[in-house]
Amino acid sequence: MIRNTETGHSGDKMKLIAALALLVTLFHQGYSNSLDSCVGRCGYGTDSGFSCQCNPSCERYNDCCSDYIDICKEGARSCKGRCGESYNSQNECHCNSKCSKYNNCCSDYADLCDSTGDGGSVITDAEIKAVSEALFALDSNKASASELVIDPQALVHDSQTSSQSDLSPGHLFRYLDEQALFSKPTFAALLAVLDNYNRMTGQNEGFTAQQLAEQETFVRETMANTELGRELFAFLYTKGVYASEAEFLQDLKMMWFGLYSRSSGKMDSSGFEHIFAGEVKGGKVSGFHNWVQFYLLEKSGKLNYYSHSFNGPWTSYPDVMGMQFMWAGYFKQVGSAIIGCSPEFDFAMYSLCYITRPGKQCRLSLGGKELIIQTYTWDNSSYGNGKKFIGSAFPATPRN
């Protein structure tokens, strides 16, 4: 058989031309599709080089790209991929550090973008909840149901918390296995520092060398010698808040135990005294958010439990309660505390929230249930390079 070489070459050329034509068509289709998309173009001004537009005006002129709603309008309501972006007046909501001030943040700003100060790195609500769950799981020194029994008795509404009526004839703490709990190093360290304070503001606090050593021991036992404390440090270290464990421990010591004045210019208070030991100011109890101190004072007859206005959803320890009580002649309208936890857990929760959300509400997750901690900075004095002492921190009890 004789092959027609001229016909064969002609057939190959036709195939090549057809293939090139197909590539050109696909290229133009892809290019056209890119011109018809809002990917990367939201909020831009009108551009005649594109076949459709991706700005608010396109709705009026009916020349929006087909994906304008999905890409520009729905996406504009979220901070996903937008944290720290420059202000753009065409955006429906914003994701930069000033949006809280102007009340125009996107609804997920706190979860995705809100940050802490010291290290400058973003710490989201989701990360705080995750690390609080990890700390919750690591609280091996908490009280068990066989070691601690409470009797909440009277439950009152918000409107009744100021009545100063003793509605509970019995003690809140019915039983505590002191031998099992107080022999643990962190509990022993807490007991050692709780009795170092004068509860009345307006009177200088002074510490002996032994008492200063007890403060050091408390910080080290809770944060350096427990797995829970080391987990908190590891989290803050990876977020760039602290460069070393030594820096972490020193900052906690200053933040919590550094003295400042709440009354009459006297060095009469600290974050630890206010939150853990409790104070009296203006004729009423101020602070006092620690369950061990409550137990000790109730046992000694110096504290009379009246009622509670909130009992958290937890069925085991730690639990959260908001209590009304009288402390040797001074009333506390709502003294909220995390009940049954270890000292390291209490210290870690308040520290985590103060460091990451100073002066704000801090949303934790304990066993899948949300706990809100409210923190306050002490703005009248500072330590180190302008750092703020902790003013207060406590579980924010919901309204009945």
C-alpha distance (Angstrom), angle and dihedral (degrees) to the residues before:
residue distance angle dihedral
M1 . . .
I2 3.76 . .
R3 3.90 114.5 .
N4 3.82 118.1 -139.6
T5 3.79 98.5 -133.6
E6 3.79 93.4 -174.6
T7 3.83 91.1 56.9
G8 3.84 90.6 46.9
H9 3.80 93.3 53.5
S10 3.78 91.3 46.6
G11 3.81 90.8 53.3
D12 3.82 91.8 52.2
K13 3.80 91.0 51.0
M14 3.79 91.5 51.8
K15 3.79 91.3 51.4
L16 3.81 91.1 49.9
I17 3.79 92.3 49.2
A18 3.79 90.9 49.1
A19 3.81 91.4 50.6
L20 3.80 92.0 49.6
A21 3.80 90.4 49.2
L22 3.79 90.3 52.2
L23 3.82 91.7 50.8
V24 3.79 91.4 49.6
T25 3.80 90.3 49.8
L26 3.81 92.4 49.6
F27 3.79 91.1 46.8
H28 3.78 92.4 52.3
Q29 3.78 90.9 45.9
G30 3.80 90.8 52.3
Y31 3.79 92.5 45.0
S32 3.76 90.9 47.4
N33 3.81 90.1 49.7
S34 3.81 90.3 52.3
L35 3.79 89.5 52.5
D36 3.80 89.3 50.0
S37 3.83 95.1 53.1
C38 3.83 132.4 86.3
V39 3.80 93.9 -150.5
G40 3.81 105.6 134.5
R41 3.82 92.9 -3.0
C42 3.82 106.4 84.5
G43 3.80 114.0 135.6
Y44 3.80 94.6 10.8
G45 3.78 119.2 137.3
T46 3.81 122.2 -104.3
D47 3.79 110.7 -64.9
S48 3.77 117.6 -168.2
G49 3.78 89.9 -160.5
F50 3.80 89.4 73.8
S51 3.76 126.2 71.3
C52 3.83 92.3 -135.5
Q53 3.79 137.4 18.7
C54 3.82 137.3 -120.3
N55 3.79 106.0 -160.3
P56 3.82 132.1 94.5
S57 3.81 91.4 -97.4
C58 3.80 91.4 64.9
E59 3.78 89.7 73.7
R60 3.78 90.0 59.4
Y61 3.81 94.7 44.8
N62 3.80 93.8 39.2
D63 3.81 94.0 -128.8
C64 3.84 100.5 115.6
C65 3.80 119.5 139.0
S66 3.79 114.9 -106.6
D67 3.83 92.6 -107.6
Y68 3.84 95.3 45.7
I69 3.82 94.3 109.3
D70 3.81 95.0 46.7
I71 3.78 97.2 42.2
C72 3.79 104.3 32.1
K73 3.78 108.3 24.5
E74 3.81 103.9 34.3
G75 3.80 92.2 34.4
A76 3.81 90.8 48.1
R77 3.80 90.0 63.6
S78 3.81 92.1 60.9
C79 3.81 132.9 66.8
K80 3.79 92.6 -144.7
G81 3.80 105.5 136.0
R82 3.83 91.3 -5.1
C83 3.83 104.9 87.0
G84 3.80 111.3 138.4
E85 3.80 94.6 7.4
S86 3.81 120.2 155.6
Y87 3.78 117.5 -95.1
N88 3.80 113.7 -87.6
S89 3.80 116.0 -175.5
Q90 3.81 90.8 -152.7
N91 3.80 93.0 63.4
E92 3.80 115.7 98.3
C93 3.81 91.7 -139.7
H94 3.78 135.4 5.4
C95 3.80 141.5 -126.4
N96 3.80 107.4 -161.2
S97 3.80 133.7 103.1
K98 3.81 93.6 -93.7
C99 3.79 98.0 54.2
S100 3.82 92.2 87.6
K101 3.79 90.0 56.4
Y102 3.80 92.1 51.3
N103 3.81 94.4 38.0
N104 3.80 93.6 -126.9
C105 3.82 102.7 113.3
C106 3.78 120.2 135.9
S107 3.80 112.5 -103.8
D108 3.82 93.1 -106.4
Y109 3.83 95.4 46.9
A110 3.82 94.0 106.1
D111 3.81 92.6 49.2
L112 3.80 96.5 45.5
C113 3.78 108.1 25.5
D114 3.80 115.8 15.5
S115 3.79 109.0 117.5
T116 3.77 145.0 -169.8
G117 3.77 125.9 -116.6
D118 3.80 115.3 -131.0
G119 3.76 101.3 61.0
G120 3.79 95.5 25.3
S121 3.78 91.9 -134.9
V122 3.76 122.7 127.7
I123 3.79 115.7 -101.0
T124 3.77 110.2 -176.1
D125 3.78 129.4 -154.8
A126 3.79 87.7 -113.4
E127 3.82 91.1 57.1
I128 3.79 92.0 47.7
K129 3.79 90.1 51.9
A130 3.81 91.0 48.0
V131 3.80 94.7 50.8
S132 3.82 91.7 44.3
E133 3.81 88.7 55.0
A134 3.80 88.7 51.1
L135 3.81 91.3 50.5
F136 3.80 90.1 46.4
A137 3.81 89.6 55.2
L138 3.82 91.5 47.8
D139 3.81 95.8 52.9
S140 3.80 94.3 110.9
N141 3.82 93.4 155.9
K142 3.81 96.2 59.1
A143 3.79 119.7 119.1
S144 3.78 119.0 -91.9
A145 3.80 125.0 -141.9
S146 3.80 89.1 -100.5
E147 3.82 92.5 51.6
L148 3.80 99.4 46.9
V149 3.81 131.8 34.2
I150 3.80 122.3 178.5
D151 3.80 130.9 -172.3
P152 3.85 109.6 -154.3
Q153 3.84 93.9 -176.1
A154 3.83 112.9 168.5
L155 3.80 118.6 42.2
V156 3.83 114.4 -163.0
H157 3.80 135.2 -173.9
D158 3.80 124.4 -116.3
S159 3.80 91.5 -98.3
Q160 3.82 90.1 59.7
T161 3.81 99.8 49.7
S162 3.80 94.0 90.6
S163 3.80 96.3 49.8
Q164 3.82 95.0 93.2
S165 3.80 90.2 -143.2
D166 3.80 119.6 151.2
L167 3.79 101.0 -133.0
S168 3.81 96.7 162.1
P169 3.81 116.7 70.3
G170 3.80 94.5 -171.2
H171 3.78 134.9 59.9
L172 3.79 119.3 -88.5
F173 3.81 89.7 -133.0
R174 3.79 107.9 57.0
Y175 3.80 96.6 171.7
L176 3.80 138.9 4.4
D177 3.78 126.2 176.3
E178 3.79 95.8 -136.5
Q179 3.79 93.4 176.5
A180 3.79 92.4 57.1
L181 3.81 97.1 42.7
F182 3.79 107.9 28.2
S183 3.80 92.9 51.0
K184 3.82 89.9 65.1
P185 3.84 112.5 101.6
T186 3.80 96.2 -119.9
F187 3.81 93.8 48.8
A188 3.80 90.2 46.7
A189 3.81 89.9 50.7
L190 3.82 91.0 50.5
L191 3.81 92.9 49.7
A192 3.80 89.7 51.6
V193 3.82 94.2 58.3
L194 3.81 100.7 36.4
D195 3.80 93.6 75.2
N196 3.81 95.7 50.1
Y197 3.81 96.5 87.3
N198 3.80 141.2 85.2
R199 3.80 104.8 -138.6
M200 3.83 95.2 -149.8
T201 3.80 115.8 91.3
G202 3.79 117.9 -138.8
Q203 3.82 92.1 53.2
N204 3.79 122.4 97.5
E205 3.79 118.0 -109.7
G206 3.78 115.1 -137.4
F207 3.79 127.7 -174.4
T208 3.77 131.8 -155.7
A209 3.79 121.6 -138.8
Q210 3.81 87.5 -101.2
Q211 3.78 92.4 53.3
L212 3.79 92.2 48.9
A213 3.80 88.4 51.4
E214 3.82 88.7 51.5
Q215 3.80 89.8 56.1
E216 3.80 90.1 52.2
T217 3.79 90.6 47.8
F218 3.81 92.5 51.3
V219 3.80 93.5 52.4
R220 3.79 93.1 45.4
E221 3.81 96.6 43.9
T222 3.81 93.5 49.1
M223 3.80 101.4 37.8
A224 3.82 107.3 24.4
N225 3.80 103.0 30.5
T226 3.82 99.9 45.8
E227 3.76 130.1 70.4
L228 3.79 88.4 -131.7
G229 3.81 92.9 56.6
R230 3.79 92.7 45.8
E231 3.81 89.6 51.5
L232 3.80 90.7 54.6
F233 3.80 91.2 49.8
A234 3.81 91.9 47.6
F235 3.80 90.4 53.8
L236 3.81 94.2 48.9
Y237 3.81 90.8 43.3
T238 3.80 93.2 54.4
K239 3.81 89.1 49.3
G240 3.80 91.0 54.4
V241 3.81 96.2 -114.5
Y242 3.82 93.8 121.9
A243 3.79 129.7 23.9
S244 3.81 96.1 -157.2
E245 3.78 142.7 8.7
A246 3.80 89.8 -111.1
E247 3.81 90.1 57.6
F248 3.80 90.3 47.5
L249 3.81 94.1 51.7
Q250 3.80 93.9 44.3
D251 3.80 92.0 50.2
L252 3.80 91.8 49.9
K253 3.79 90.4 50.7
M254 3.80 92.5 52.1
M255 3.81 95.4 39.5
W256 3.81 93.7 51.1
F257 3.82 106.1 28.0
G258 3.80 102.6 30.3
L259 3.81 109.8 114.7
Y260 3.79 125.8 -123.4
S261 3.81 136.5 162.1
R262 3.80 124.7 -93.0
S263 3.81 94.9 166.0
S264 3.82 141.2 22.7
G265 3.78 94.0 -5.9
K266 3.79 91.0 -74.4
M267 3.82 121.6 139.6
D268 3.76 88.7 -118.4
S269 3.79 108.7 138.1
S270 3.79 149.3 42.3
G271 3.77 136.6 -179.5
F272 3.79 91.0 -102.3
E273 3.81 94.8 49.7
H274 3.80 92.4 46.7
I275 3.82 97.2 46.9
F276 3.80 104.9 29.9
A277 3.82 105.7 26.2
G278 3.82 100.5 27.1
E279 3.80 130.2 -136.2
V280 3.80 140.7 -136.6
K281 3.80 117.5 -128.1
G282 3.78 130.2 161.2
G283 3.77 92.9 2.0
K284 3.80 96.5 -55.8
V285 3.79 141.2 80.1
S286 3.79 113.4 -85.9
G287 3.80 123.3 -163.2
F288 3.83 113.3 -17.1
H289 3.79 106.0 151.9
N290 3.80 104.2 152.7
W291 3.80 124.4 102.9
V292 3.80 97.0 -153.1
Q293 3.80 91.9 57.4
F294 3.82 88.7 48.1
Y295 3.81 90.7 51.9
L296 3.81 93.7 48.2
L297 3.80 94.4 49.2
E298 3.80 93.3 44.0
K299 3.81 90.7 50.0
S300 3.81 91.4 50.7
G301 3.81 91.9 50.7
K302 3.81 94.5 -114.4
L303 3.82 95.0 110.4
N304 3.80 128.1 54.3
Y305 3.79 117.1 -161.4
Y306 3.83 112.5 -141.5
S307 3.81 108.9 174.8
H308 3.78 145.1 -51.0
S309 3.78 129.4 -111.4
F310 3.80 96.6 -168.5
N311 3.79 136.3 30.0
G312 3.78 116.2 -178.4
P313 3.80 125.8 -125.5
W314 3.80 94.8 -107.7
T315 3.79 116.3 116.8
S316 3.81 94.5 -163.1
Y317 3.80 135.7 30.5
P318 2.90 132.5 -32.9
D319 3.80 93.7 51.8
V320 3.82 127.8 164.8
M321 3.81 125.6 -130.2
G322 3.79 138.1 173.0
M323 3.83 108.7 -145.2
Q324 3.79 137.7 -168.1
F325 3.81 114.8 -149.7
M326 3.79 147.5 148.8
W327 3.80 118.0 -121.6
A328 3.80 110.1 -161.4
G329 3.79 93.6 -45.7
Y330 3.81 99.4 -30.8
F331 3.79 123.6 100.6
K332 3.80 130.0 -137.6
Q333 3.80 113.3 -159.5
V334 3.82 97.0 -164.7
G335 3.78 119.5 2.2
S336 3.79 106.0 176.7
A337 3.79 120.6 -166.7
I338 3.79 143.1 164.1
I339 3.81 102.9 -109.7
G340 3.80 124.2 -145.1
C341 3.80 98.2 3.5
S342 3.78 123.8 129.9
P343 3.83 119.5 -99.7
E344 3.79 89.3 -110.9
F345 3.81 91.6 55.3
D346 3.82 92.5 49.6
F347 3.81 91.2 46.6
A348 3.82 92.9 45.3
M349 3.81 95.8 48.7
Y350 3.78 94.2 50.4
S351 3.81 92.0 42.4
L352 3.80 93.3 48.5
C353 3.80 91.0 51.1
Y354 3.78 95.9 43.9
I355 3.80 93.3 48.2
T356 3.81 95.6 45.7
R357 3.82 101.4 31.2
P358 3.84 107.6 23.9
G359 3.79 110.7 -176.3
K360 3.80 92.8 3.2
Q361 3.76 142.6 88.6
C362 3.80 112.8 -84.3
R363 3.80 119.5 -155.2
L364 3.79 115.7 -144.8
S365 3.78 131.8 177.4
L366 3.81 120.7 -140.4
G367 3.77 115.9 -179.4
G368 3.79 90.4 -21.0
K369 3.82 93.7 -52.5
E370 3.78 122.9 109.7
L371 3.78 122.5 -117.0
I372 3.80 120.7 -174.2
I373 3.80 118.8 -151.4
Q374 3.79 117.4 -165.3
T375 3.80 114.9 -151.6
Y376 3.79 132.5 -168.5
T377 3.80 130.2 -164.9
W378 3.79 123.0 -138.7
D379 3.80 100.9 -124.8
N380 3.81 101.2 178.5
S381 3.80 95.6 76.6
S382 3.79 139.0 10.4
Y383 3.79 144.4 -161.5
G384 3.77 134.7 -138.6
N385 3.78 112.5 -1.9
G386 3.79 97.0 -7.4
K387 3.81 96.5 -56.3
K388 3.78 117.7 158.3
F389 3.79 124.4 -121.4
I390 3.78 115.9 -127.5
G391 3.80 108.9 -96.3
S392 3.78 99.3 -174.0
A393 3.78 144.1 -30.9
F394 3.77 128.9 -173.3
P395 3.81 143.1 149.1
A396 3.80 107.6 -81.7
T397 3.79 104.8 -130.9
P398 3.82 115.6 -145.4
R399 3.78 120.6 -121.9
N400 3.80 116.3 -95.5
